[in-house]
Amino acid sequence: MLRLLHTVVKIALASLIVGTILAHFGITLEALAAELGISMERIGELVHEGLAWAAPNLVLGLVVIIPLWFIVYILRPPGQSSD
């Protein structure tokens, strides 16, 4: 779990640095969207559609995965580390 958190922090930091450099040169999300011929409203719609599709599937998967993980966790021999 710590390794995953470490990776997420590194990706966030790299994204922040690259975003700062791009903003320094005047490259913004709006400028990129205009260059690609897509509006910011359409990007918002696509994100909304993606979340509307992903959320029910994520919850459905969690309904199966979490009980299975819990059973495996309970039945694991004592003293065995997950690392």
PDB file of N, CA, C and O in Angstrom:
ATOM      1  N   MET A   1       0.832  -1.196   0.000  1.00  0.00           N
ATOM      2  CA  MET A   1       0.000   0.000   0.000  1.00  0.00           C
ATOM      3  C   MET A   1       0.871   1.251   0.000  1.00  0.00           C
ATOM      4  O   MET A   1       0.560   2.243  -0.660  1.00  0.00           O
ATOM      5  N   LEU A   2       1.960   1.186   0.748  1.00  0.00           N
ATOM      6  CA  LEU A   2       2.862   2.329   0.805  1.00  0.00           C
ATOM      7  C   LEU A   2       3.503   2.585  -0.553  1.00  0.00           C
ATOM      8  O   LEU A   2       3.719   3.733  -0.940  1.00  0.00           O
ATOM      9  N   ARG A   3       3.804   1.506  -1.274  1.00  0.00           N
ATOM     10  CA  ARG A   3       4.405   1.635  -2.604  1.00  0.00           C
ATOM     11  C   ARG A   3       3.435   2.329  -3.558  1.00  0.00           C
ATOM     12  O   ARG A   3       3.852   3.166  -4.358  1.00  0.00           O
ATOM     13  N   LEU A   4       2.142   1.991  -3.482  1.00  0.00           N
ATOM     14  CA  LEU A   4       1.130   2.618  -4.325  1.00  0.00           C
ATOM     15  C   LEU A   4       1.020   4.109  -4.008  1.00  0.00           C
ATOM     16  O   LEU A   4       0.970   4.934  -4.921  1.00  0.00           O
ATOM     17  N   LEU A   5       0.983   4.454  -2.744  1.00  0.00           N
ATOM     18  CA  LEU A   5       0.914   5.854  -2.339  1.00  0.00           C
ATOM     19  C   LEU A   5       2.139   6.617  -2.820  1.00  0.00           C
ATOM     20  O   LEU A   5       2.025   7.753  -3.280  1.00  0.00           O
ATOM     21  N   HIS A   6       3.308   5.997  -2.714  1.00  0.00           N
ATOM     22  CA  HIS A   6       4.550   6.616  -3.170  1.00  0.00           C
ATOM     23  C   HIS A   6       4.486   6.897  -4.673  1.00  0.00           C
ATOM     24  O   HIS A   6       4.909   7.960  -5.127  1.00  0.00           O
ATOM     25  N   THR A   7       3.959   5.950  -5.437  1.00  0.00           N
ATOM     26  CA  THR A   7       3.829   6.125  -6.883  1.00  0.00           C
ATOM     27  C   THR A   7       2.847   7.240  -7.219  1.00  0.00           C
ATOM     28  O   THR A   7       3.108   8.048  -8.111  1.00  0.00           O
ATOM     29  N   VAL A   8       1.732   7.290  -6.520  1.00  0.00           N
ATOM     30  CA  VAL A   8       0.733   8.335  -6.767  1.00  0.00           C
ATOM     31  C   VAL A   8       1.322   9.713  -6.466  1.00  0.00           C
ATOM     32  O   VAL A   8       1.087  10.660  -7.216  1.00  0.00           O
ATOM     33  N   VAL A   9       2.076   9.835  -5.388  1.00  0.00           N
ATOM     34  CA  VAL A   9       2.698  11.115  -5.039  1.00  0.00           C
ATOM     35  C   VAL A   9       3.712  11.517  -6.104  1.00  0.00           C
ATOM     36  O   VAL A   9       3.776  12.688  -6.476  1.00  0.00           O
ATOM     37  N   LYS A  10       4.507  10.565  -6.602  1.00  0.00           N
ATOM     38  CA  LYS A  10       5.488  10.881  -7.644  1.00  0.00           C
ATOM     39  C   LYS A  10       4.807  11.337  -8.932  1.00  0.00           C
ATOM     40  O   LYS A  10       5.272  12.277  -9.577  1.00  0.00           O
ATOM     41  N   ILE A  11       3.710  10.681  -9.310  1.00  0.00           N
ATOM     42  CA  ILE A  11       2.983  11.082 -10.512  1.00  0.00           C
ATOM     43  C   ILE A  11       2.377  12.469 -10.340  1.00  0.00           C
ATOM     44  O   ILE A  11       2.430  13.288 -11.258  1.00  0.00           O
ATOM     45  N   ALA A  12       1.802  12.739  -9.169  1.00  0.00           N
ATOM     46  CA  ALA A  12       1.213  14.059  -8.904  1.00  0.00           C
ATOM     47  C   ALA A  12       2.283  15.149  -8.940  1.00  0.00           C
ATOM     48  O   ALA A  12       2.052  16.224  -9.493  1.00  0.00           O
ATOM     49  N   LEU A  13       3.438  14.883  -8.361  1.00  0.00           N
ATOM     50  CA  LEU A  13       4.521  15.869  -8.353  1.00  0.00           C
ATOM     51  C   LEU A  13       5.043  16.120  -9.764  1.00  0.00           C
ATOM     52  O   LEU A  13       5.264  17.270 -10.142  1.00  0.00           O
ATOM     53  N   ALA A  14       5.241  15.064 -10.544  1.00  0.00           N
ATOM     54  CA  ALA A  14       5.701  15.226 -11.923  1.00  0.00           C
ATOM     55  C   ALA A  14       4.678  16.001 -12.745  1.00  0.00           C
ATOM     56  O   ALA A  14       5.051  16.851 -13.553  1.00  0.00           O
ATOM     57  N   SER A  15       3.395  15.719 -12.549  1.00  0.00           N
ATOM     58  CA  SER A  15       2.341  16.433 -13.269  1.00  0.00           C
ATOM     59  C   SER A  15       2.316  17.906 -12.899  1.00  0.00           C
ATOM     60  O   SER A  15       2.115  18.764 -13.759  1.00  0.00           O
ATOM     61  N   LEU A  16       2.519  18.198 -11.633  1.00  0.00           N
ATOM     62  CA  LEU A  16       2.559  19.584 -11.182  1.00  0.00           C
ATOM     63  C   LEU A  16       3.730  20.333 -11.807  1.00  0.00           C
ATOM     64  O   LEU A  16       3.578  21.478 -12.235  1.00  0.00           O
ATOM     65  N   ILE A  17       4.886  19.700 -11.863  1.00  0.00           N
ATOM     66  CA  ILE A  17       6.068  20.333 -12.453  1.00  0.00           C
ATOM     67  C   ILE A  17       5.859  20.579 -13.941  1.00  0.00           C
ATOM     68  O   ILE A  17       6.132  21.675 -14.432  1.00  0.00           O
ATOM     69  N   VAL A  18       5.374  19.561 -14.669  1.00  0.00           N
ATOM     70  CA  VAL A  18       5.154  19.714 -16.110  1.00  0.00           C
ATOM     71  C   VAL A  18       4.079  20.762 -16.372  1.00  0.00           C
ATOM     72  O   VAL A  18       4.225  21.576 -17.285  1.00  0.00           O
ATOM     73  N   GLY A  19       3.004  20.758 -15.591  1.00  0.00           N
ATOM     74  CA  GLY A  19       1.953  21.760 -15.751  1.00  0.00           C
ATOM     75  C   GLY A  19       2.458  23.171 -15.514  1.00  0.00           C
ATOM     76  O   GLY A  19       2.059  24.101 -16.216  1.00  0.00           O
ATOM     77  N   THR A  20       3.329  23.337 -14.534  1.00  0.00           N
ATOM     78  CA  THR A  20       3.912  24.653 -14.256  1.00  0.00           C
ATOM     79  C   THR A  20       4.782  25.114 -15.415  1.00  0.00           C
ATOM     80  O   THR A  20       4.732  26.281 -15.804  1.00  0.00           O
ATOM     81  N   ILE A  21       5.574  24.211 -15.966  1.00  0.00           N
ATOM     82  CA  ILE A  21       6.435  24.565 -17.105  1.00  0.00           C
ATOM     83  C   ILE A  21       5.588  24.928 -18.320  1.00  0.00           C
ATOM     84  O   ILE A  21       5.871  25.921 -18.990  1.00  0.00           O
ATOM     85  N   LEU A  22       4.556  24.143 -18.616  1.00  0.00           N
ATOM     86  CA  LEU A  22       3.686  24.456 -19.744  1.00  0.00           C
ATOM     87  C   LEU A  22       2.975  25.788 -19.552  1.00  0.00           C
ATOM     88  O   LEU A  22       2.862  26.567 -20.499  1.00  0.00           O
ATOM     89  N   ALA A  23       2.496  26.062 -18.344  1.00  0.00           N
ATOM     90  CA  ALA A  23       1.826  27.341 -18.070  1.00  0.00           C
ATOM     91  C   ALA A  23       2.796  28.507 -18.249  1.00  0.00           C
ATOM     92  O   ALA A  23       2.397  29.583 -18.695  1.00  0.00           O
ATOM     93  N   HIS A  24       4.046  28.303 -17.910  1.00  0.00           N
ATOM     94  CA  HIS A  24       5.062  29.350 -18.085  1.00  0.00           C
ATOM     95  C   HIS A  24       5.207  29.732 -19.559  1.00  0.00           C
ATOM     96  O   HIS A  24       5.443  30.897 -19.880  1.00  0.00           O
ATOM     97  N   PHE A  25       5.067  28.763 -20.446  1.00  0.00           N
ATOM     98  CA  PHE A  25       5.170  29.020 -21.879  1.00  0.00           C
ATOM     99  C   PHE A  25       3.833  29.384 -22.510  1.00  0.00           C
ATOM    100  O   PHE A  25       3.739  29.503 -23.732  1.00  0.00           O
ATOM    101  N   GLY A  26       2.798  29.563 -21.693  1.00  0.00           N
ATOM    102  CA  GLY A  26       1.495  30.002 -22.194  1.00  0.00           C
ATOM    103  C   GLY A  26       0.628  28.885 -22.741  1.00  0.00           C
ATOM    104  O   GLY A  26      -0.371  29.146 -23.412  1.00  0.00           O
ATOM    105  N   ILE A  27       0.991  27.664 -22.468  1.00  0.00           N
ATOM    106  CA  ILE A  27       0.192  26.528 -22.932  1.00  0.00           C
ATOM    107  C   ILE A  27      -0.793  26.176 -21.821  1.00  0.00           C
ATOM    108  O   ILE A  27      -0.403  25.746 -20.735  1.00  0.00           O
ATOM    109  N   THR A  28      -2.065  26.366 -22.115  1.00  0.00           N
ATOM    110  CA  THR A  28      -3.113  26.088 -21.131  1.00  0.00           C
ATOM    111  C   THR A  28      -4.016  24.974 -21.631  1.00  0.00           C
ATOM    112  O   THR A  28      -3.941  24.578 -22.794  1.00  0.00           O
ATOM    113  N   LEU A  29      -4.861  24.474 -20.759  1.00  0.00           N
ATOM    114  CA  LEU A  29      -5.804  23.434 -21.144  1.00  0.00           C
ATOM    115  C   LEU A  29      -6.767  23.953 -22.205  1.00  0.00           C
ATOM    116  O   LEU A  29      -7.129  23.227 -23.130  1.00  0.00           O
ATOM    117  N   GLU A  30      -7.178  25.202 -22.070  1.00  0.00           N
ATOM    118  CA  GLU A  30      -8.081  25.805 -23.055  1.00  0.00           C
ATOM    119  C   GLU A  30      -7.408  25.897 -24.418  1.00  0.00           C
ATOM    120  O   GLU A  30      -8.042  25.630 -25.439  1.00  0.00           O
ATOM    121  N   ALA A  31      -6.131  26.272 -24.447  1.00  0.00           N
ATOM    122  CA  ALA A  31      -5.399  26.379 -25.708  1.00  0.00           C
ATOM    123  C   ALA A  31      -5.241  25.000 -26.357  1.00  0.00           C
ATOM    124  O   ALA A  31      -5.389  24.868 -27.572  1.00  0.00           O
ATOM    125  N   LEU A  32      -4.945  23.986 -25.563  1.00  0.00           N
ATOM    126  CA  LEU A  32      -4.816  22.638 -26.104  1.00  0.00           C
ATOM    127  C   LEU A  32      -6.145  22.143 -26.652  1.00  0.00           C
ATOM    128  O   LEU A  32      -6.184  21.528 -27.717  1.00  0.00           O
ATOM    129  N   ALA A  33      -7.239  22.405 -25.932  1.00  0.00           N
ATOM    130  CA  ALA A  33      -8.566  21.978 -26.377  1.00  0.00           C
ATOM    131  C   ALA A  33      -8.917  22.671 -27.691  1.00  0.00           C
ATOM    132  O   ALA A  33      -9.447  22.038 -28.604  1.00  0.00           O
ATOM    133  N   ALA A  34      -8.626  23.962 -27.790  1.00  0.00           N
ATOM    134  CA  ALA A  34      -8.915  24.698 -29.020  1.00  0.00           C
ATOM    135  C   ALA A  34      -8.087  24.152 -30.180  1.00  0.00           C
ATOM    136  O   ALA A  34      -8.587  24.044 -31.300  1.00  0.00           O
ATOM    137  N   GLU A  35      -6.842  23.813 -29.923  1.00  0.00           N
ATOM    138  CA  GLU A  35      -5.975  23.251 -30.957  1.00  0.00           C
ATOM    139  C   GLU A  35      -6.502  21.902 -31.450  1.00  0.00           C
ATOM    140  O   GLU A  35      -6.379  21.582 -32.632  1.00  0.00           O
ATOM    141  N   LEU A  36      -7.081  21.123 -30.559  1.00  0.00           N
ATOM    142  CA  LEU A  36      -7.634  19.827 -30.924  1.00  0.00           C
ATOM    143  C   LEU A  36      -9.040  19.942 -31.499  1.00  0.00           C
ATOM    144  O   LEU A  36      -9.594  18.961 -31.995  1.00  0.00           O
ATOM    145  N   GLY A  37      -9.613  21.132 -31.433  1.00  0.00           N
ATOM    146  CA  GLY A  37     -10.946  21.348 -31.990  1.00  0.00           C
ATOM    147  C   GLY A  37     -12.065  20.843 -31.098  1.00  0.00           C
ATOM    148  O   GLY A  37     -13.119  20.436 -31.587  1.00  0.00           O
ATOM    149  N   ILE A  38     -11.843  20.869 -29.809  1.00  0.00           N
ATOM    150  CA  ILE A  38     -12.859  20.407 -28.871  1.00  0.00           C
ATOM    151  C   ILE A  38     -13.060  21.499 -27.811  1.00  0.00           C
ATOM    152  O   ILE A  38     -12.103  22.149 -27.390  1.00  0.00           O
ATOM    153  N   SER A  39     -14.302  21.688 -27.391  1.00  0.00           N
ATOM    154  CA  SER A  39     -14.579  22.748 -26.417  1.00  0.00           C
ATOM    155  C   SER A  39     -14.417  22.210 -24.998  1.00  0.00           C
ATOM    156  O   SER A  39     -14.450  21.001 -24.769  1.00  0.00           O
ATOM    157  N   MET A  40     -14.244  23.111 -24.072  1.00  0.00           N
ATOM    158  CA  MET A  40     -14.124  22.731 -22.668  1.00  0.00           C
ATOM    159  C   MET A  40     -15.433  22.113 -22.176  1.00  0.00           C
ATOM    160  O   MET A  40     -15.422  21.238 -21.310  1.00  0.00           O
ATOM    161  N   GLU A  41     -16.555  22.567 -22.726  1.00  0.00           N
ATOM    162  CA  GLU A  41     -17.840  21.987 -22.350  1.00  0.00           C
ATOM    163  C   GLU A  41     -17.912  20.521 -22.778  1.00  0.00           C
ATOM    164  O   GLU A  41     -18.421  19.678 -22.040  1.00  0.00           O
ATOM    165  N   ARG A  42     -17.400  20.223 -23.976  1.00  0.00           N
ATOM    166  CA  ARG A  42     -17.412  18.843 -24.466  1.00  0.00           C
ATOM    167  C   ARG A  42     -16.500  17.962 -23.611  1.00  0.00           C
ATOM    168  O   ARG A  42     -16.829  16.808 -23.336  1.00  0.00           O
ATOM    169  N   ILE A  43     -15.352  18.506 -23.192  1.00  0.00           N
ATOM    170  CA  ILE A  43     -14.460  17.753 -22.303  1.00  0.00           C
ATOM    171  C   ILE A  43     -15.189  17.436 -21.003  1.00  0.00           C
ATOM    172  O   ILE A  43     -15.097  16.320 -20.493  1.00  0.00           O
ATOM    173  N   GLY A  44     -15.916  18.422 -20.463  1.00  0.00           N
ATOM    174  CA  GLY A  44     -16.703  18.201 -19.249  1.00  0.00           C
ATOM    175  C   GLY A  44     -17.767  17.133 -19.452  1.00  0.00           C
ATOM    176  O   GLY A  44     -17.996  16.300 -18.575  1.00  0.00           O
ATOM    177  N   GLU A  45     -18.425  17.161 -20.627  1.00  0.00           N
ATOM    178  CA  GLU A  45     -19.431  16.148 -20.932  1.00  0.00           C
ATOM    179  C   GLU A  45     -18.800  14.758 -21.008  1.00  0.00           C
ATOM    180  O   GLU A  45     -19.367  13.791 -20.498  1.00  0.00           O
ATOM    181  N   LEU A  46     -17.635  14.653 -21.641  1.00  0.00           N
ATOM    182  CA  LEU A  46     -16.956  13.361 -21.760  1.00  0.00           C
ATOM    183  C   LEU A  46     -16.539  12.823 -20.398  1.00  0.00           C
ATOM    184  O   LEU A  46     -16.656  11.627 -20.131  1.00  0.00           O
ATOM    185  N   VAL A  47     -16.050  13.712 -19.537  1.00  0.00           N
ATOM    186  CA  VAL A  47     -15.682  13.287 -18.186  1.00  0.00           C
ATOM    187  C   VAL A  47     -16.920  12.803 -17.433  1.00  0.00           C
ATOM    188  O   VAL A  47     -16.885  11.776 -16.756  1.00  0.00           O
ATOM    189  N   HIS A  48     -18.004  13.547 -17.558  1.00  0.00           N
ATOM    190  CA  HIS A  48     -19.252  13.162 -16.889  1.00  0.00           C
ATOM    191  C   HIS A  48     -19.751  11.815 -17.401  1.00  0.00           C
ATOM    192  O   HIS A  48     -20.155  10.964 -16.608  1.00  0.00           O
ATOM    193  N   GLU A  49     -19.728  11.614 -18.719  1.00  0.00           N
ATOM    194  CA  GLU A  49     -20.156  10.337 -19.290  1.00  0.00           C
ATOM    195  C   GLU A  49     -19.253   9.197 -18.815  1.00  0.00           C
ATOM    196  O   GLU A  49     -19.734   8.102 -18.522  1.00  0.00           O
ATOM    197  N   GLY A  50     -17.957   9.452 -18.739  1.00  0.00           N
ATOM    198  CA  GLY A  50     -17.023   8.432 -18.275  1.00  0.00           C
ATOM    199  C   GLY A  50     -17.286   8.042 -16.829  1.00  0.00           C
ATOM    200  O   GLY A  50     -17.275   6.860 -16.485  1.00  0.00           O
ATOM    201  N   LEU A  51     -17.521   9.035 -15.989  1.00  0.00           N
ATOM    202  CA  LEU A  51     -17.825   8.755 -14.583  1.00  0.00           C
ATOM    203  C   LEU A  51     -19.174   8.056 -14.428  1.00  0.00           C
ATOM    204  O   LEU A  51     -19.325   7.171 -13.586  1.00  0.00           O
ATOM    205  N   ALA A  52     -20.156   8.455 -15.245  1.00  0.00           N
ATOM    206  CA  ALA A  52     -21.474   7.825 -15.187  1.00  0.00           C
ATOM    207  C   ALA A  52     -21.380   6.351 -15.580  1.00  0.00           C
ATOM    208  O   ALA A  52     -22.143   5.528 -15.073  1.00  0.00           O
ATOM    209  N   TRP A  53     -20.454   6.011 -16.476  1.00  0.00           N
ATOM    210  CA  TRP A  53     -20.261   4.611 -16.844  1.00  0.00           C
ATOM    211  C   TRP A  53     -19.445   3.866 -15.787  1.00  0.00           C
ATOM    212  O   TRP A  53     -19.768   2.732 -15.431  1.00  0.00           O
ATOM    213  N   ALA A  54     -18.383   4.511 -15.289  1.00  0.00           N
ATOM    214  CA  ALA A  54     -17.444   3.827 -14.400  1.00  0.00           C
ATOM    215  C   ALA A  54     -18.009   3.600 -12.994  1.00  0.00           C
ATOM    216  O   ALA A  54     -17.758   2.551 -12.401  1.00  0.00           O
ATOM    217  N   ALA A  55     -18.747   4.537 -12.461  1.00  0.00           N
ATOM    218  CA  ALA A  55     -19.208   4.439 -11.071  1.00  0.00           C
ATOM    219  C   ALA A  55     -20.049   3.185 -10.802  1.00  0.00           C
ATOM    220  O   ALA A  55     -19.756   2.463  -9.849  1.00  0.00           O
ATOM    221  N   PRO A  56     -21.079   2.899 -11.602  1.00  0.00           N
ATOM    222  CA  PRO A  56     -21.852   1.678 -11.320  1.00  0.00           C
ATOM    223  C   PRO A  56     -21.016   0.403 -11.466  1.00  0.00           C
ATOM    224  O   PRO A  56     -21.179  -0.539 -10.690  1.00  0.00           O
ATOM    225  N   ASN A  57     -20.125   0.373 -12.454  1.00  0.00           N
ATOM    226  CA  ASN A  57     -19.278  -0.807 -12.640  1.00  0.00           C
ATOM    227  C   ASN A  57     -18.292  -0.961 -11.494  1.00  0.00           C
ATOM    228  O   ASN A  57     -18.003  -2.079 -11.069  1.00  0.00           O
ATOM    229  N   LEU A  58     -17.779   0.140 -10.996  1.00  0.00           N
ATOM    230  CA  LEU A  58     -16.864   0.105  -9.856  1.00  0.00           C
ATOM    231  C   LEU A  58     -17.581  -0.427  -8.614  1.00  0.00           C
ATOM    232  O   LEU A  58     -17.052  -1.286  -7.907  1.00  0.00           O
ATOM    233  N   VAL A  59     -18.761   0.075  -8.355  1.00  0.00           N
ATOM    234  CA  VAL A  59     -19.526  -0.382  -7.182  1.00  0.00           C
ATOM    235  C   VAL A  59     -19.890  -1.858  -7.322  1.00  0.00           C
ATOM    236  O   VAL A  59     -19.802  -2.609  -6.351  1.00  0.00           O
ATOM    237  N   LEU A  60     -20.295  -2.281  -8.512  1.00  0.00           N
ATOM    238  CA  LEU A  60     -20.628  -3.682  -8.743  1.00  0.00           C
ATOM    239  C   LEU A  60     -19.415  -4.576  -8.493  1.00  0.00           C
ATOM    240  O   LEU A  60     -19.541  -5.636  -7.879  1.00  0.00           O
ATOM    241  N   GLY A  61     -18.258  -4.158  -8.961  1.00  0.00           N
ATOM    242  CA  GLY A  61     -17.039  -4.924  -8.715  1.00  0.00           C
ATOM    243  C   GLY A  61     -16.680  -4.973  -7.243  1.00  0.00           C
ATOM    244  O   GLY A  61     -16.240  -6.007  -6.741  1.00  0.00           O
ATOM    245  N   LEU A  62     -16.865  -3.857  -6.548  1.00  0.00           N
ATOM    246  CA  LEU A  62     -16.563  -3.813  -5.121  1.00  0.00           C
ATOM    247  C   LEU A  62     -17.456  -4.745  -4.312  1.00  0.00           C
ATOM    248  O   LEU A  62     -17.020  -5.304  -3.305  1.00  0.00           O
ATOM    249  N   VAL A  63     -18.705  -4.915  -4.747  1.00  0.00           N
ATOM    250  CA  VAL A  63     -19.635  -5.806  -4.056  1.00  0.00           C
ATOM    251  C   VAL A  63     -19.107  -7.244  -4.067  1.00  0.00           C
ATOM    252  O   VAL A  63     -19.391  -8.014  -3.150  1.00  0.00           O
ATOM    253  N   VAL A  64     -18.349  -7.603  -5.087  1.00  0.00           N
ATOM    254  CA  VAL A  64     -17.783  -8.947  -5.176  1.00  0.00           C
ATOM    255  C   VAL A  64     -16.395  -9.006  -4.544  1.00  0.00           C
ATOM    256  O   VAL A  64     -16.098  -9.923  -3.778  1.00  0.00           O
ATOM    257  N   ILE A  65     -15.555  -8.042  -4.858  1.00  0.00           N
ATOM    258  CA  ILE A  65     -14.146  -8.084  -4.455  1.00  0.00           C
ATOM    259  C   ILE A  65     -13.964  -7.920  -2.945  1.00  0.00           C
ATOM    260  O   ILE A  65     -13.184  -8.663  -2.348  1.00  0.00           O
ATOM    261  N   ILE A  66     -14.650  -6.983  -2.316  1.00  0.00           N
ATOM    262  CA  ILE A  66     -14.432  -6.724  -0.889  1.00  0.00           C
ATOM    263  C   ILE A  66     -14.784  -7.934  -0.019  1.00  0.00           C
ATOM    264  O   ILE A  66     -13.994  -8.271   0.862  1.00  0.00           O
ATOM    265  N   PRO A  67     -15.922  -8.607  -0.215  1.00  0.00           N
ATOM    266  CA  PRO A  67     -16.163  -9.817   0.593  1.00  0.00           C
ATOM    267  C   PRO A  67     -15.122 -10.912   0.354  1.00  0.00           C
ATOM    268  O   PRO A  67     -14.711 -11.588   1.298  1.00  0.00           O
ATOM    269  N   LEU A  68     -14.689 -11.094  -0.902  1.00  0.00           N
ATOM    270  CA  LEU A  68     -13.658 -12.093  -1.185  1.00  0.00           C
ATOM    271  C   LEU A  68     -12.350 -11.747  -0.483  1.00  0.00           C
ATOM    272  O   LEU A  68     -11.707 -12.614   0.109  1.00  0.00           O
ATOM    273  N   TRP A  69     -11.960 -10.472  -0.553  1.00  0.00           N
ATOM    274  CA  TRP A  69     -10.730 -10.041   0.114  1.00  0.00           C
ATOM    275  C   TRP A  69     -10.843 -10.270   1.621  1.00  0.00           C
ATOM    276  O   TRP A  69      -9.888 -10.721   2.253  1.00  0.00           O
ATOM    277  N   PHE A  70     -12.000  -9.963   2.193  1.00  0.00           N
ATOM    278  CA  PHE A  70     -12.202 -10.116   3.627  1.00  0.00           C
ATOM    279  C   PHE A  70     -12.087 -11.587   4.038  1.00  0.00           C
ATOM    280  O   PHE A  70     -11.479 -11.904   5.060  1.00  0.00           O
ATOM    281  N   ILE A  71     -12.673 -12.479   3.239  1.00  0.00           N
ATOM    282  CA  ILE A  71     -12.586 -13.910   3.542  1.00  0.00           C
ATOM    283  C   ILE A  71     -11.136 -14.380   3.488  1.00  0.00           C
ATOM    284  O   ILE A  71     -10.689 -15.111   4.372  1.00  0.00           O
ATOM    285  N   VAL A  72     -10.405 -13.970   2.467  1.00  0.00           N
ATOM    286  CA  VAL A  72      -8.987 -14.350   2.352  1.00  0.00           C
ATOM    287  C   VAL A  72      -8.207 -13.777   3.529  1.00  0.00           C
ATOM    288  O   VAL A  72      -7.342 -14.453   4.085  1.00  0.00           O
ATOM    289  N   TYR A  73      -8.500 -12.547   3.911  1.00  0.00           N
ATOM    290  CA  TYR A  73      -7.812 -11.901   5.035  1.00  0.00           C
ATOM    291  C   TYR A  73      -8.071 -12.653   6.345  1.00  0.00           C
ATOM    292  O   TYR A  73      -7.152 -12.862   7.137  1.00  0.00           O
ATOM    293  N   ILE A  74      -9.305 -13.051   6.563  1.00  0.00           N
ATOM    294  CA  ILE A  74      -9.676 -13.768   7.788  1.00  0.00           C
ATOM    295  C   ILE A  74      -9.035 -15.159   7.832  1.00  0.00           C
ATOM    296  O   ILE A  74      -8.605 -15.607   8.895  1.00  0.00           O
ATOM    297  N   LEU A  75      -8.969 -15.837   6.700  1.00  0.00           N
ATOM    298  CA  LEU A  75      -8.468 -17.209   6.662  1.00  0.00           C
ATOM    299  C   LEU A  75      -6.945 -17.311   6.533  1.00  0.00           C
ATOM    300  O   LEU A  75      -6.396 -18.413   6.546  1.00  0.00           O
ATOM    301  N   ARG A  76      -6.268 -16.179   6.411  1.00  0.00           N
ATOM    302  CA  ARG A  76      -4.814 -16.186   6.293  1.00  0.00           C
ATOM    303  C   ARG A  76      -4.202 -16.684   7.598  1.00  0.00           C
ATOM    304  O   ARG A  76      -4.679 -16.335   8.678  1.00  0.00           O
ATOM    305  N   PRO A  77      -3.138 -17.505   7.507  1.00  0.00           N
ATOM    306  CA  PRO A  77      -2.503 -17.991   8.737  1.00  0.00           C
ATOM    307  C   PRO A  77      -1.982 -16.842   9.602  1.00  0.00           C
ATOM    308  O   PRO A  77      -1.537 -15.826   9.068  1.00  0.00           O
ATOM    309  N   PRO A  78      -2.029 -16.985  10.915  1.00  0.00           N
ATOM    310  CA  PRO A  78      -1.560 -15.905  11.807  1.00  0.00           C
ATOM    311  C   PRO A  78      -0.072 -15.624  11.596  1.00  0.00           C
ATOM    312  O   PRO A  78       0.718 -16.531  11.334  1.00  0.00           O
ATOM    313  N   GLY A  79       0.281 -14.371  11.715  1.00  0.00           N
ATOM    314  CA  GLY A  79       1.677 -13.954  11.615  1.00  0.00           C
ATOM    315  C   GLY A  79       2.177 -13.765  10.212  1.00  0.00           C
ATOM    316  O   GLY A  79       3.331 -13.381  10.021  1.00  0.00           O
ATOM    317  N   GLN A  80       1.346 -14.022   9.216  1.00  0.00           N
ATOM    318  CA  GLN A  80       1.773 -13.860   7.834  1.00  0.00           C
ATOM    319  C   GLN A  80       1.527 -12.410   7.406  1.00  0.00           C
ATOM    320  O   GLN A  80       0.415 -11.891   7.499  1.00  0.00           O
ATOM    321  N   SER A  81       2.600 -11.780   6.935  1.00  0.00           N
ATOM    322  CA  SER A  81       2.516 -10.375   6.527  1.00  0.00           C
ATOM    323  C   SER A  81       2.060 -10.290   5.080  1.00  0.00           C
ATOM    324  O   SER A  81       2.310 -11.198   4.287  1.00  0.00           O
ATOM    325  N   SER A  82       1.382  -9.186   4.737  1.00  0.00           N
ATOM    326  CA  SER A  82       0.915  -8.991   3.355  1.00  0.00           C
ATOM    327  C   SER A  82       2.015  -8.390   2.485  1.00  0.00           C
ATOM    328  O   SER A  82       1.840  -8.290   1.271  1.00  0.00           O
ATOM    329  N   ASP A  83       3.145  -7.986   3.072  1.00  0.00           N
ATOM    330  CA  ASP A  83       4.235  -7.382   2.288  1.00  0.00           C
ATOM    331  C   ASP A  83       5.080  -8.410   1.589  1.00  0.00           C
ATOM    332  O   ASP A  83       6.033  -8.058   0.893  1.00  0.00           O
TER     333      ASP A  83
END
